[in-house]
Amino acid sequence: MRIKEALQLRIIELCNKNDLTLNGLCSLCGITQSTLHNMISGRNNSVTVATVQKICDGLEIDLPTFFDSNLFRNIEQEIY
């Protein structure tokens, strides 16, 4: 799995766990709907740590908790 896919799935997983829609998550995080939807759809190839931190802040979790998922194990090496 690639990091982009793991991020997408983790965000969806956390939304489901917290009974949130993507738009609800946007409201909590203070990020635009287009930013989040582009992340989830794969149109955004450069997700920043700052954006992930905003998601964590909205969900009231820390970065280690966000990345504490089997989704982030065995990430494929990406060469650009």
ABEGO torsion letter per residue (X at the ends): XBAAAAAAAAAAAAAAAAGBBAAAAAAAAGBBAAAAAAAAAGABABBBAAAAAAAAAAAGBBAAAAABBAAABGBBBBBX
